[in-house]
Amino acid sequence: MGYAVLKSAAPFTLHIRCENCLRDSFKVVEMPVGDDVPRDADELIESVFLEKIPFRCRPCDSVIGRLVGISGGGDPYAY
Ligand SMILES: [Zn+2]
């Protein structure tokens, strides 16, 4: 199914830590196709896509999460 890769960017995996209960969770984000779609983690961080991604911690229902790492897309990236 190699042709599917050409149609859409690779999905990113966001690693998010809940600010309330400090549990780590992750969220897979499928990128839409377009000229201004981020192709690697650095571009994703600088883009507006992150601001549109909702977060809700399942165990404690907090909506405040801190991004602790991103994988997928281009090279793995963490900070
Ligand atoms: Zn939580």
N, CA, C, O and the ligand as a Tripos MOL2 file, in Angstrom:
@<TRIPOS>MOLECULE
protein
  317   315    80     0     0
PROTEIN
NO_CHARGES

@<TRIPOS>ATOM
      1 N           0.8430   -1.2010    0.0000 N.3       1 MET1
      2 CA          0.0000    0.0000    0.0000 C.3       1 MET1
      3 C           0.8720    1.2430    0.0000 C.2       1 MET1
      4 O           0.5560    2.2220    0.6750 O.2       1 MET1
      5 N           1.9660    1.2140   -0.7510 N.am      2 GLY2
      6 CA          2.8930    2.3300   -0.7220 C.3       2 GLY2
      7 C           2.2880    3.6130   -1.2500 C.2       2 GLY2
      8 O           2.6990    4.6980   -0.8390 O.2       2 GLY2
      9 N           1.3300    3.5200   -2.1430 N.am      3 TYR3
     10 CA          0.7930    4.7310   -2.7270 C.3       3 TYR3
     11 C           0.0500    5.5900   -1.7160 C.2       3 TYR3
     12 O          -0.0790    6.8010   -1.8930 O.2       3 TYR3
     13 N          -0.4410    4.9520   -0.6490 N.am      4 ALA4
     14 CA         -1.1720    5.7170    0.3630 C.3       4 ALA4
     15 C          -0.2650    6.7430    1.0390 C.2       4 ALA4
     16 O          -0.7260    7.7930    1.4860 O.2       4 ALA4
     17 N           1.0260    6.4280    1.1080 N.am      5 VAL5
     18 CA          1.9560    7.3420    1.7560 C.3       5 VAL5
     19 C           2.0490    8.6480    0.9760 C.2       5 VAL5
     20 O           2.2480    9.7210    1.5460 O.2       5 VAL5
     21 N           1.9020    8.5310   -0.3260 N.am      6 LEU6
     22 CA          2.0210    9.7250   -1.1490 C.3       6 LEU6
     23 C           0.8210   10.6580   -0.9830 C.2       6 LEU6
     24 O           0.9050   11.8490   -1.2830 O.2       6 LEU6
     25 N          -0.2620   10.1210   -0.5170 N.am      7 LYS7
     26 CA         -1.4750   10.9280   -0.4340 C.3       7 LYS7
     27 C          -1.5580   11.7450    0.8460 C.2       7 LYS7
     28 O          -2.2180   12.7840    0.8660 O.2       7 LYS7
     29 N          -0.9160   11.3090    1.8940 N.am      8 SER8
     30 CA         -1.0190   12.0450    3.1450 C.3       8 SER8
     31 C           0.3110   11.9870    3.8810 C.2       8 SER8
     32 O           1.0870   11.0450    3.7200 O.2       8 SER8
     33 N           0.5560   12.9940    4.6780 N.am      9 ALA9
     34 CA          1.7760   13.0230    5.4720 C.3       9 ALA9
     35 C           1.7030   11.9440    6.5440 C.2       9 ALA9
     36 O           0.6180   11.5050    6.9270 O.2       9 ALA9
     37 N           2.8610   11.5270    7.0190 N.am     10 ALA10
     38 CA          2.9000   10.5310    8.0810 C.3      10 ALA10
     39 C           2.2720   11.1050    9.3500 C.2      10 ALA10
     40 O           2.4770   12.2760    9.6690 O.2      10 ALA10
     41 N           1.5140   10.2910   10.0690 N.am     11 PRO11
     42 CA          0.9150   10.7970   11.3050 C.3      11 PRO11
     43 C           1.9800   11.0340   12.3740 C.2      11 PRO11
     44 O           3.0040   10.3510   12.4160 O.2      11 PRO11
     45 N           1.7190   12.0060   13.2280 N.am     12 PHE12
     46 CA          2.5920   12.2780   14.3570 C.3      12 PHE12
     47 C           2.0030   11.6530   15.6090 C.2      12 PHE12
     48 O           0.7850   11.5260   15.7430 O.2      12 PHE12
     49 N           2.8730   11.2680   16.5170 N.am     13 THR13
     50 CA          2.4170   10.8350   17.8370 C.3      13 THR13
     51 C           2.8650   11.8660   18.8520 C.2      13 THR13
     52 O           4.0610   12.0860   19.0400 O.2      13 THR13
     53 N           1.9140   12.4900   19.4980 N.am     14 LEU14
     54 CA          2.2120   13.4910   20.5200 C.3      14 LEU14
     55 C           2.2260   12.8250   21.8800 C.2      14 LEU14
     56 O           1.2900   12.1130   22.2420 O.2      14 LEU14
     57 N           3.2820   13.0560   22.6260 N.am     15 HIS15
     58 CA          3.3640   12.5270   23.9830 C.3      15 HIS15
     59 C           3.0310   13.6740   24.9350 C.2      15 HIS15
     60 O           3.7290   14.6870   24.9860 O.2      15 HIS15
     61 N           1.9660   13.4890   25.6730 N.am     16 ILE16
     62 CA          1.4310   14.5650   26.4940 C.3      16 ILE16
     63 C           1.3680   14.1140   27.9440 C.2      16 ILE16
     64 O           0.9160   13.0080   28.2420 O.2      16 ILE16
     65 N           1.8250   14.9770   28.8390 N.am     17 ARG17
     66 CA          1.7520   14.6800   30.2650 C.3      17 ARG17
     67 C           0.7050   15.5800   30.8920 C.2      17 ARG17
     68 O           0.7230   16.8000   30.7330 O.2      17 ARG17
     69 N          -0.1980   14.9490   31.6000 N.am     18 CYS18
     70 CA         -1.2540   15.6880   32.2720 C.3      18 CYS18
     71 C          -0.6640   16.5450   33.3960 C.2      18 CYS18
     72 O           0.1140   16.0470   34.2090 O.2      18 CYS18
     73 N          -1.0260   17.8150   33.4450 N.am     19 GLU19
     74 CA         -0.4980   18.7030   34.4800 C.3      19 GLU19
     75 C          -1.1050   18.4090   35.8410 C.2      19 GLU19
     76 O          -0.5600   18.8120   36.8690 O.2      19 GLU19
     77 N          -2.2090   17.7220   35.8500 N.am     20 ASN20
     78 CA         -2.9030   17.4690   37.1080 C.3      20 ASN20
     79 C          -2.4350   16.1770   37.7770 C.2      20 ASN20
     80 O          -2.0140   16.1950   38.9330 O.2      20 ASN20
     81 N          -2.5060   15.0580   37.0550 N.am     21 CYS21
     82 CA         -2.1590   13.7760   37.6710 C.3      21 CYS21
     83 C          -0.8230   13.2290   37.1640 C.2      21 CYS21
     84 O          -0.3740   12.1710   37.6050 O.2      21 CYS21
     85 N          -0.1880   13.9550   36.2310 N.am     22 LEU22
     86 CA          1.1400   13.6170   35.7160 C.3      22 LEU22
     87 C           1.1890   12.2820   34.9860 C.2      22 LEU22
     88 O           2.2620   11.6970   34.8360 O.2      22 LEU22
     89 N           0.0560   11.8040   34.5380 N.am     23 ARG23
     90 CA          0.0760   10.6050   33.7100 C.3      23 ARG23
     91 C           0.4990   10.9810   32.2870 C.2      23 ARG23
     92 O           0.1400   12.0370   31.7670 O.2      23 ARG23
     93 N           1.2580   10.0980   31.6890 N.am     24 ASP24
     94 CA          1.6240   10.2930   30.2890 C.3      24 ASP24
     95 C           0.5750    9.6430   29.3940 C.2      24 ASP24
     96 O           0.0810    8.5490   29.6680 O.2      24 ASP24
     97 N           0.2610   10.3340   28.3440 N.am     25 SER25
     98 CA         -0.6180    9.7360   27.3520 C.3      25 SER25
     99 C          -0.1020   10.1470   25.9850 C.2      25 SER25
    100 O           0.7690   11.0100   25.8720 O.2      25 SER25
    101 N          -0.6340    9.5380   24.9720 N.am     26 PHE26
    102 CA         -0.1990    9.9330   23.6420 C.3      26 PHE26
    103 C          -1.3950   10.0500   22.7270 C.2      26 PHE26
    104 O          -2.4490    9.4540   22.9480 O.2      26 PHE26
    105 N          -1.1930   10.8290   21.7080 N.am     27 LYS27
    106 CA         -2.2770   11.1070   20.7900 C.3      27 LYS27
    107 C          -1.7060   11.0500   19.3850 C.2      27 LYS27
    108 O          -0.7260   11.7280   19.0750 O.2      27 LYS27
    109 N          -2.3150   10.2480   18.5490 N.am     28 VAL28
    110 CA         -1.8670   10.1470   17.1610 C.3      28 VAL28
    111 C          -2.6440   11.1690   16.3490 C.2      28 VAL28
    112 O          -3.8750   11.2040   16.3680 O.2      28 VAL28
    113 N          -1.8960   11.9940   15.6370 N.am     29 VAL29
    114 CA         -2.5040   13.0720   14.8790 C.3      29 VAL29
    115 C          -2.2690   12.8410   13.3960 C.2      29 VAL29
    116 O          -1.1280   12.8090   12.9330 O.2      29 VAL29
    117 N          -3.3350   12.6830   12.6720 N.am     30 GLU30
    118 CA         -3.2290   12.5500   11.2230 C.3      30 GLU30
    119 C          -3.2000   13.9400   10.6090 C.2      30 GLU30
    120 O          -4.0520   14.7790   10.9010 O.2      30 GLU30
    121 N          -2.2260   14.1690    9.7690 N.am     31 MET31
    122 CA         -2.1050   15.4690    9.1400 C.3      31 MET31
    123 C          -2.9130   15.5180    7.8490 C.2      31 MET31
    124 O          -2.9000   14.5630    7.0720 O.2      31 MET31
    125 N          -3.6010   16.6000    7.6210 N.am     32 PRO32
    126 CA         -4.2790   16.7560    6.3360 C.3      32 PRO32
    127 C          -3.2580   17.0070    5.2290 C.2      32 PRO32
    128 O          -2.0890   17.2750    5.5040 O.2      32 PRO32
    129 N          -3.6910   16.9200    4.0190 N.am     33 VAL33
    130 CA         -2.8040   17.1570    2.8890 C.3      33 VAL33
    131 C          -2.8720   18.6260    2.5050 C.2      33 VAL33
    132 O          -3.9570   19.1890    2.3670 O.2      33 VAL33
    133 N          -1.7240   19.2360    2.3370 N.am     34 GLY34
    134 CA         -1.7090   20.6430    1.9500 C.3      34 GLY34
    135 C          -0.2940   21.1650    1.9210 C.2      34 GLY34
    136 O           0.6310   20.5050    2.3950 O.2      34 GLY34
    137 N          -0.1250   22.3400    1.3700 N.am     35 ASP35
    138 CA          1.2130   22.9100    1.2240 C.3      35 ASP35
    139 C           1.8130   23.3230    2.5550 C.2      35 ASP35
    140 O           3.0270   23.2330    2.7380 O.2      35 ASP35
    141 N           0.9910   23.7700    3.4800 N.am     36 ASP36
    142 CA          1.5180   24.2740    4.7360 C.3      36 ASP36
    143 C           1.3980   23.2700    5.8710 C.2      36 ASP36
    144 O           1.4370   23.6370    7.0460 O.2      36 ASP36
    145 N           1.2510   21.9930    5.5100 N.am     37 VAL37
    146 CA          1.1760   20.9520    6.5270 C.3      37 VAL37
    147 C           2.5900   20.6150    7.0080 C.2      37 VAL37
    148 O           3.4800   20.3830    6.1890 O.2      37 VAL37
    149 N           2.8030   20.5880    8.3110 N.am     38 PRO38
    150 CA          4.1300   20.2550    8.8210 C.3      38 PRO38
    151 C           4.5400   18.8390    8.4590 C.2      38 PRO38
    152 O           3.7250   17.9170    8.5080 O.2      38 PRO38
    153 N           5.8010   18.6670    8.0970 N.am     39 ARG39
    154 CA          6.2910   17.3570    7.6750 C.3      39 ARG39
    155 C           7.1820   16.7030    8.7190 C.2      39 ARG39
    156 O           7.4300   15.4990    8.6520 O.2      39 ARG39
    157 N           7.6590   17.4650    9.6680 N.am     40 ASP40
    158 CA          8.4300   16.8470   10.7420 C.3      40 ASP40
    159 C           8.0780   17.5310   12.0590 C.2      40 ASP40
    160 O           7.2910   18.4770   12.0970 O.2      40 ASP40
    161 N           8.6720   17.0370   13.1240 N.am     41 ALA41
    162 CA          8.2750   17.4950   14.4550 C.3      41 ALA41
    163 C           8.5670   18.9810   14.6540 C.2      41 ALA41
    164 O           7.7850   19.6890   15.2890 O.2      41 ALA41
    165 N           9.6820   19.4500   14.1150 N.am     42 ASP42
    166 CA         10.0190   20.8620   14.2680 C.3      42 ASP42
    167 C           8.9720   21.7500   13.6230 C.2      42 ASP42
    168 O           8.5510   22.7530   14.1990 O.2      42 ASP42
    169 N           8.5600   21.3760   12.4370 N.am     43 GLU43
    170 CA          7.5450   22.1690   11.7550 C.3      43 GLU43
    171 C           6.2110   22.0890   12.4730 C.2      43 GLU43
    172 O           5.4460   23.0530   12.4970 O.2      43 GLU43
    173 N           5.9410   20.9330   13.0550 N.am     44 LEU44
    174 CA          4.6800   20.7810   13.7780 C.3      44 LEU44
    175 C           4.6370   21.7050   14.9900 C.2      44 LEU44
    176 O           3.6060   22.3170   15.2690 O.2      44 LEU44
    177 N           5.7360   21.8080   15.7000 N.am     45 ILE45
    178 CA          5.7870   22.6490   16.8870 C.3      45 ILE45
    179 C           5.5710   24.1220   16.5210 C.2      45 ILE45
    180 O           4.9320   24.8760   17.2560 O.2      45 ILE45
    181 N           6.1170   24.5050   15.3760 N.am     46 GLU46
    182 CA          5.9990   25.9030   14.9620 C.3      46 GLU46
    183 C           4.6790   26.2020   14.2760 C.2      46 GLU46
    184 O           4.3680   27.3650   14.0160 O.2      46 GLU46
    185 N           3.9150   25.1960   13.9870 N.am     47 SER47
    186 CA          2.6820   25.4030   13.2350 C.3      47 SER47
    187 C           1.5230   25.6850   14.1800 C.2      47 SER47
    188 O           1.6620   25.6340   15.4020 O.2      47 SER47
    189 N           0.3950   25.9780   13.5890 N.am     48 VAL48
    190 CA         -0.8010   26.2460   14.3870 C.3      48 VAL48
    191 C          -1.5760   24.9690   14.6780 C.2      48 VAL48
    192 O          -2.5810   25.0050   15.3880 O.2      48 VAL48
    193 N          -1.1250   23.8440   14.1400 N.am     49 PHE49
    194 CA         -1.9000   22.6230   14.3230 C.3      49 PHE49
    195 C          -1.9740   22.2060   15.7850 C.2      49 PHE49
    196 O          -3.0010   21.7090   16.2460 O.2      49 PHE49
    197 N          -0.8850   22.4110   16.5080 N.am     50 LEU50
    198 CA         -0.8680   21.9890   17.9040 C.3      50 LEU50
    199 C          -1.9340   22.7020   18.7230 C.2      50 LEU50
    200 O          -2.5240   22.1180   19.6320 O.2      50 LEU50
    201 N          -2.1760   23.9640   18.3950 N.am     51 GLU51
    202 CA         -3.1480   24.7350   19.1640 C.3      51 GLU51
    203 C          -4.5700   24.2490   18.9400 C.2      51 GLU51
    204 O          -5.4720   24.5300   19.7290 O.2      51 GLU51
    205 N          -4.7510   23.5230   17.8590 N.am     52 LYS52
    206 CA         -6.1080   23.0620   17.5380 C.3      52 LYS52
    207 C          -6.3960   21.6780   18.0910 C.2      52 LYS52
    208 O          -7.5290   21.2000   18.0260 O.2      52 LYS52
    209 N          -5.3780   21.0420   18.6310 N.am     53 ILE53
    210 CA         -5.5500   19.6700   19.0880 C.3      53 ILE53
    211 C          -6.0440   19.6750   20.5270 C.2      53 ILE53
    212 O          -5.3340   20.1380   21.4200 O.2      53 ILE53
    213 N          -7.2310   19.1760   20.7620 N.am     54 PRO54
    214 CA         -7.7550   19.1700   22.1250 C.3      54 PRO54
    215 C          -7.1060   18.0750   22.9650 C.2      54 PRO54
    216 O          -6.7230   17.0270   22.4460 O.2      54 PRO54
    217 N          -6.9880   18.3240   24.2450 N.am     55 PHE55
    218 CA         -6.4620   17.3280   25.1590 C.3      55 PHE55
    219 C          -7.4180   17.1680   26.3240 C.2      55 PHE55
    220 O          -7.9150   18.1490   26.8770 O.2      55 PHE55
    221 N          -7.6650   15.9350   26.6860 N.am     56 ARG56
    222 CA         -8.4200   15.6540   27.9060 C.3      56 ARG56
    223 C          -7.8650   14.3810   28.5130 C.2      56 ARG56
    224 O          -7.8580   13.3280   27.8750 O.2      56 ARG56
    225 N          -7.4060   14.4830   29.7380 N.am     57 CYS57
    226 CA         -6.8630   13.3250   30.4310 C.3      57 CYS57
    227 C          -8.0200   12.4280   30.8510 C.2      57 CYS57
    228 O          -8.9500   12.8650   31.5290 O.2      57 CYS57
    229 N          -7.9460   11.1780   30.4390 N.am     58 ARG58
    230 CA         -9.0640   10.2780   30.7440 C.3      58 ARG58
    231 C          -9.2130    9.9830   32.2330 C.2      58 ARG58
    232 O         -10.3300   10.0210   32.7490 O.2      58 ARG58
    233 N          -8.1140    9.6900   32.9420 N.am     59 PRO59
    234 CA         -8.2900    9.3420   34.3660 C.3      59 PRO59
    235 C          -8.8400   10.4940   35.2060 C.2      59 PRO59
    236 O          -9.6840   10.2670   36.0730 O.2      59 PRO59
    237 N          -8.3840   11.7160   34.9710 N.am     60 CYS60
    238 CA         -8.7610   12.7970   35.8880 C.3      60 CYS60
    239 C          -9.5590   13.8980   35.2070 C.2      60 CYS60
    240 O          -9.9900   14.8370   35.8770 O.2      60 CYS60
    241 N          -9.7710   13.8130   33.9000 N.am     61 ASP61
    242 CA        -10.6110   14.7570   33.1820 C.3      61 ASP61
    243 C         -10.0030   16.1510   33.0580 C.2      61 ASP61
    244 O         -10.6990   17.0940   32.6840 O.2      61 ASP61
    245 N          -8.7270   16.2920   33.3640 N.am     62 SER62
    246 CA         -8.0730   17.5810   33.1800 C.3      62 SER62
    247 C          -7.9210   17.8770   31.6990 C.2      62 SER62
    248 O          -7.7290   16.9690   30.8900 O.2      62 SER62
    249 N          -8.0080   19.1460   31.3520 N.am     63 VAL63
    250 CA         -7.8130   19.5160   29.9480 C.3      63 VAL63
    251 C          -6.4710   20.2090   29.7490 C.2      63 VAL63
    252 O          -6.1740   20.7010   28.6600 O.2      63 VAL63
    253 N          -5.6630   20.2470   30.8030 N.am     64 ILE64
    254 CA         -4.3550   20.8960   30.7140 C.3      64 ILE64
    255 C          -3.2870   19.8310   30.5970 C.2      64 ILE64
    256 O          -3.0650   19.0430   31.5160 O.2      64 ILE64
    257 N          -2.6370   19.8200   29.4590 N.am     65 GLY65
    258 CA         -1.5730   18.8510   29.2330 C.3      65 GLY65
    259 C          -0.3400   19.5490   28.7320 C.2      65 GLY65
    260 O          -0.4200   20.6080   28.1100 O.2      65 GLY65
    261 N           0.8050   18.9530   29.0030 N.am     66 ARG66
    262 CA          2.0620   19.5230   28.5460 C.3      66 ARG66
    263 C           2.6860   18.5750   27.5360 C.2      66 ARG66
    264 O           2.8010   17.3740   27.7820 O.2      66 ARG66
    265 N           3.0850   19.1210   26.4090 N.am     67 LEU67
    266 CA          3.7040   18.3120   25.3800 C.3      67 LEU67
    267 C           5.1210   17.9660   25.8000 C.2      67 LEU67
    268 O           5.9430   18.8540   26.0250 O.2      67 LEU67
    269 N           5.4050   16.6790   25.9050 N.am     68 VAL68
    270 CA          6.7420   16.2640   26.3410 C.3      68 VAL68
    271 C           7.5400   15.6310   25.2150 C.2      68 VAL68
    272 O           8.7410   15.4060   25.3670 O.2      68 VAL68
    273 N           6.9140   15.3430   24.1100 N.am     69 GLY69
    274 CA          7.6670   14.7750   23.0090 C.3      69 GLY69
    275 C           6.7810   14.5260   21.8040 C.2      69 GLY69
    276 O           5.5580   14.4340   21.9100 O.2      69 GLY69
    277 N           7.4270   14.4190   20.6660 N.am     70 ILE70
    278 CA          6.7160   14.1240   19.4310 C.3      70 ILE70
    279 C           7.5030   13.0600   18.6870 C.2      70 ILE70
    280 O           8.7230   13.1540   18.5590 O.2      70 ILE70
    281 N           6.8040   12.0580   18.2040 N.am     71 SER71
    282 CA          7.4580   11.0950   17.3370 C.3      71 SER71
    283 C           6.6160   10.9260   16.0850 C.2      71 SER71
    284 O           5.4830   11.4020   16.0160 O.2      71 SER71
    285 N           7.1710   10.2520   15.1080 N.am     72 GLY72
    286 CA          6.4790   10.1150   13.8450 C.3      72 GLY72
    287 C           6.8220   11.2800   12.9400 C.2      72 GLY72
    288 O           7.6790   12.1020   13.2640 O.2      72 GLY72
    289 N           6.1500   11.3470   11.8090 N.am     73 GLY73
    290 CA          6.4600   12.3840   10.8420 C.3      73 GLY73
    291 C           7.8690   12.1840   10.3260 C.2      73 GLY73
    292 O           8.1690   11.1640    9.7060 O.2      73 GLY73
    293 N           8.7360   13.1560   10.5790 N.am     74 GLY74
    294 CA         10.1240   13.0230   10.1670 C.3      74 GLY74
    295 C          10.9170   12.3270   11.2450 C.2      74 GLY74
    296 O          10.4930   11.2900   11.7550 O.2      74 GLY74
    297 N          12.0480   12.8740   11.5980 N.am     75 ASP75
    298 CA         12.8840   12.2610   12.6340 C.3      75 ASP75
    299 C          12.2260   12.3950   13.9960 C.2      75 ASP75
    300 O          11.5470   13.3860   14.2660 O.2      75 ASP75
    301 N          12.4270   11.3960   14.8610 N.am     76 PRO76
    302 CA         11.9020   11.4930   16.2280 C.3      76 PRO76
    303 C          12.4890   12.7340   16.9190 C.2      76 PRO76
    304 O          13.6540   13.0880   16.7370 O.2      76 PRO76
    305 N          11.6500   13.3550   17.6960 N.am     77 TYR77
    306 CA         12.0760   14.5950   18.3410 C.3      77 TYR77
    307 C          11.4820   14.6300   19.7320 C.2      77 TYR77
    308 O          10.3090   14.3100   19.9240 O.2      77 TYR77
    309 N          12.2830   15.0160   20.6920 N.am     78 ALA78
    310 CA         11.7940   15.1440   22.0680 C.3      78 ALA78
    311 C          12.5430   16.2670   22.7440 C.2      78 ALA78
    312 O          13.6940   16.5500   22.4100 O.2      78 ALA78
    313 N          11.9010   16.8960   23.6780 N.am     79 TYR79
    314 CA         12.5630   17.9620   24.4130 C.3      79 TYR79
    315 C          12.0670   17.9990   25.8340 C.2      79 TYR79
    316 O          12.5090   18.8360   26.6210 O.2      79 TYR79
    317 ZN         -4.7320   13.6140   34.5010 Zn       80 ZN80
@<TRIPOS>BOND
     1     1     2 1
     2     2     3 1
     3     3     4 2
     4     3     5 am
     5     5     6 1
     6     6     7 1
     7     7     8 2
     8     7     9 am
     9     9    10 1
    10    10    11 1
    11    11    12 2
    12    11    13 am
    13    13    14 1
    14    14    15 1
    15    15    16 2
    16    15    17 am
    17    17    18 1
    18    18    19 1
    19    19    20 2
    20    19    21 am
    21    21    22 1
    22    22    23 1
    23    23    24 2
    24    23    25 am
    25    25    26 1
    26    26    27 1
    27    27    28 2
    28    27    29 am
    29    29    30 1
    30    30    31 1
    31    31    32 2
    32    31    33 am
    33    33    34 1
    34    34    35 1
    35    35    36 2
    36    35    37 am
    37    37    38 1
    38    38    39 1
    39    39    40 2
    40    39    41 am
    41    41    42 1
    42    42    43 1
    43    43    44 2
    44    43    45 am
    45    45    46 1
    46    46    47 1
    47    47    48 2
    48    47    49 am
    49    49    50 1
    50    50    51 1
    51    51    52 2
    52    51    53 am
    53    53    54 1
    54    54    55 1
    55    55    56 2
    56    55    57 am
    57    57    58 1
    58    58    59 1
    59    59    60 2
    60    59    61 am
    61    61    62 1
    62    62    63 1
    63    63    64 2
    64    63    65 am
    65    65    66 1
    66    66    67 1
    67    67    68 2
    68    67    69 am
    69    69    70 1
    70    70    71 1
    71    71    72 2
    72    71    73 am
    73    73    74 1
    74    74    75 1
    75    75    76 2
    76    75    77 am
    77    77    78 1
    78    78    79 1
    79    79    80 2
    80    79    81 am
    81    81    82 1
    82    82    83 1
    83    83    84 2
    84    83    85 am
    85    85    86 1
    86    86    87 1
    87    87    88 2
    88    87    89 am
    89    89    90 1
    90    90    91 1
    91    91    92 2
    92    91    93 am
    93    93    94 1
    94    94    95 1
    95    95    96 2
    96    95    97 am
    97    97    98 1
    98    98    99 1
    99    99   100 2
   100    99   101 am
   101   101   102 1
   102   102   103 1
   103   103   104 2
   104   103   105 am
   105   105   106 1
   106   106   107 1
   107   107   108 2
   108   107   109 am
   109   109   110 1
   110   110   111 1
   111   111   112 2
   112   111   113 am
   113   113   114 1
   114   114   115 1
   115   115   116 2
   116   115   117 am
   117   117   118 1
   118   118   119 1
   119   119   120 2
   120   119   121 am
   121   121   122 1
   122   122   123 1
   123   123   124 2
   124   123   125 am
   125   125   126 1
   126   126   127 1
   127   127   128 2
   128   127   129 am
   129   129   130 1
   130   130   131 1
   131   131   132 2
   132   131   133 am
   133   133   134 1
   134   134   135 1
   135   135   136 2
   136   135   137 am
   137   137   138 1
   138   138   139 1
   139   139   140 2
   140   139   141 am
   141   141   142 1
   142   142   143 1
   143   143   144 2
   144   143   145 am
   145   145   146 1
   146   146   147 1
   147   147   148 2
   148   147   149 am
   149   149   150 1
   150   150   151 1
   151   151   152 2
   152   151   153 am
   153   153   154 1
   154   154   155 1
   155   155   156 2
   156   155   157 am
   157   157   158 1
   158   158   159 1
   159   159   160 2
   160   159   161 am
   161   161   162 1
   162   162   163 1
   163   163   164 2
   164   163   165 am
   165   165   166 1
   166   166   167 1
   167   167   168 2
   168   167   169 am
   169   169   170 1
   170   170   171 1
   171   171   172 2
   172   171   173 am
   173   173   174 1
   174   174   175 1
   175   175   176 2
   176   175   177 am
   177   177   178 1
   178   178   179 1
   179   179   180 2
   180   179   181 am
   181   181   182 1
   182   182   183 1
   183   183   184 2
   184   183   185 am
   185   185   186 1
   186   186   187 1
   187   187   188 2
   188   187   189 am
   189   189   190 1
   190   190   191 1
   191   191   192 2
   192   191   193 am
   193   193   194 1
   194   194   195 1
   195   195   196 2
   196   195   197 am
   197   197   198 1
   198   198   199 1
   199   199   200 2
   200   199   201 am
   201   201   202 1
   202   202   203 1
   203   203   204 2
   204   203   205 am
   205   205   206 1
   206   206   207 1
   207   207   208 2
   208   207   209 am
   209   209   210 1
   210   210   211 1
   211   211   212 2
   212   211   213 am
   213   213   214 1
   214   214   215 1
   215   215   216 2
   216   215   217 am
   217   217   218 1
   218   218   219 1
   219   219   220 2
   220   219   221 am
   221   221   222 1
   222   222   223 1
   223   223   224 2
   224   223   225 am
   225   225   226 1
   226   226   227 1
   227   227   228 2
   228   227   229 am
   229   229   230 1
   230   230   231 1
   231   231   232 2
   232   231   233 am
   233   233   234 1
   234   234   235 1
   235   235   236 2
   236   235   237 am
   237   237   238 1
   238   238   239 1
   239   239   240 2
   240   239   241 am
   241   241   242 1
   242   242   243 1
   243   243   244 2
   244   243   245 am
   245   245   246 1
   246   246   247 1
   247   247   248 2
   248   247   249 am
   249   249   250 1
   250   250   251 1
   251   251   252 2
   252   251   253 am
   253   253   254 1
   254   254   255 1
   255   255   256 2
   256   255   257 am
   257   257   258 1
   258   258   259 1
   259   259   260 2
   260   259   261 am
   261   261   262 1
   262   262   263 1
   263   263   264 2
   264   263   265 am
   265   265   266 1
   266   266   267 1
   267   267   268 2
   268   267   269 am
   269   269   270 1
   270   270   271 1
   271   271   272 2
   272   271   273 am
   273   273   274 1
   274   274   275 1
   275   275   276 2
   276   275   277 am
   277   277   278 1
   278   278   279 1
   279   279   280 2
   280   279   281 am
   281   281   282 1
   282   282   283 1
   283   283   284 2
   284   283   285 am
   285   285   286 1
   286   286   287 1
   287   287   288 2
   288   287   289 am
   289   289   290 1
   290   290   291 1
   291   291   292 2
   292   291   293 am
   293   293   294 1
   294   294   295 1
   295   295   296 2
   296   295   297 am
   297   297   298 1
   298   298   299 1
   299   299   300 2
   300   299   301 am
   301   301   302 1
   302   302   303 1
   303   303   304 2
   304   303   305 am
   305   305   306 1
   306   306   307 1
   307   307   308 2
   308   307   309 am
   309   309   310 1
   310   310   311 1
   311   311   312 2
   312   311   313 am
   313   313   314 1
   314   314   315 1
   315   315   316 2
@<TRIPOS>SUBSTRUCTURE
     1 MET1         2 RESIDUE 1 A MET
     2 GLY2         6 RESIDUE 1 A GLY
     3 TYR3        10 RESIDUE 1 A TYR
     4 ALA4        14 RESIDUE 1 A ALA
     5 VAL5        18 RESIDUE 1 A VAL
     6 LEU6        22 RESIDUE 1 A LEU
     7 LYS7        26 RESIDUE 1 A LYS
     8 SER8        30 RESIDUE 1 A SER
     9 ALA9        34 RESIDUE 1 A ALA
    10 ALA10       38 RESIDUE 1 A ALA
    11 PRO11       42 RESIDUE 1 A PRO
    12 PHE12       46 RESIDUE 1 A PHE
    13 THR13       50 RESIDUE 1 A THR
    14 LEU14       54 RESIDUE 1 A LEU
    15 HIS15       58 RESIDUE 1 A HIS
    16 ILE16       62 RESIDUE 1 A ILE
    17 ARG17       66 RESIDUE 1 A ARG
    18 CYS18       70 RESIDUE 1 A CYS
    19 GLU19       74 RESIDUE 1 A GLU
    20 ASN20       78 RESIDUE 1 A ASN
    21 CYS21       82 RESIDUE 1 A CYS
    22 LEU22       86 RESIDUE 1 A LEU
    23 ARG23       90 RESIDUE 1 A ARG
    24 ASP24       94 RESIDUE 1 A ASP
    25 SER25       98 RESIDUE 1 A SER
    26 PHE26      102 RESIDUE 1 A PHE
    27 LYS27      106 RESIDUE 1 A LYS
    28 VAL28      110 RESIDUE 1 A VAL
    29 VAL29      114 RESIDUE 1 A VAL
    30 GLU30      118 RESIDUE 1 A GLU
    31 MET31      122 RESIDUE 1 A MET
    32 PRO32      126 RESIDUE 1 A PRO
    33 VAL33      130 RESIDUE 1 A VAL
    34 GLY34      134 RESIDUE 1 A GLY
    35 ASP35      138 RESIDUE 1 A ASP
    36 ASP36      142 RESIDUE 1 A ASP
    37 VAL37      146 RESIDUE 1 A VAL
    38 PRO38      150 RESIDUE 1 A PRO
    39 ARG39      154 RESIDUE 1 A ARG
    40 ASP40      158 RESIDUE 1 A ASP
    41 ALA41      162 RESIDUE 1 A ALA
    42 ASP42      166 RESIDUE 1 A ASP
    43 GLU43      170 RESIDUE 1 A GLU
    44 LEU44      174 RESIDUE 1 A LEU
    45 ILE45      178 RESIDUE 1 A ILE
    46 GLU46      182 RESIDUE 1 A GLU
    47 SER47      186 RESIDUE 1 A SER
    48 VAL48      190 RESIDUE 1 A VAL
    49 PHE49      194 RESIDUE 1 A PHE
    50 LEU50      198 RESIDUE 1 A LEU
    51 GLU51      202 RESIDUE 1 A GLU
    52 LYS52      206 RESIDUE 1 A LYS
    53 ILE53      210 RESIDUE 1 A ILE
    54 PRO54      214 RESIDUE 1 A PRO
    55 PHE55      218 RESIDUE 1 A PHE
    56 ARG56      222 RESIDUE 1 A ARG
    57 CYS57      226 RESIDUE 1 A CYS
    58 ARG58      230 RESIDUE 1 A ARG
    59 PRO59      234 RESIDUE 1 A PRO
    60 CYS60      238 RESIDUE 1 A CYS
    61 ASP61      242 RESIDUE 1 A ASP
    62 SER62      246 RESIDUE 1 A SER
    63 VAL63      250 RESIDUE 1 A VAL
    64 ILE64      254 RESIDUE 1 A ILE
    65 GLY65      258 RESIDUE 1 A GLY
    66 ARG66      262 RESIDUE 1 A ARG
    67 LEU67      266 RESIDUE 1 A LEU
    68 VAL68      270 RESIDUE 1 A VAL
    69 GLY69      274 RESIDUE 1 A GLY
    70 ILE70      278 RESIDUE 1 A ILE
    71 SER71      282 RESIDUE 1 A SER
    72 GLY72      286 RESIDUE 1 A GLY
    73 GLY73      290 RESIDUE 1 A GLY
    74 GLY74      294 RESIDUE 1 A GLY
    75 ASP75      298 RESIDUE 1 A ASP
    76 PRO76      302 RESIDUE 1 A PRO
    77 TYR77      306 RESIDUE 1 A TYR
    78 ALA78      310 RESIDUE 1 A ALA
    79 TYR79      314 RESIDUE 1 A TYR
    80 ZN80       317 GROUP 0 **** ****
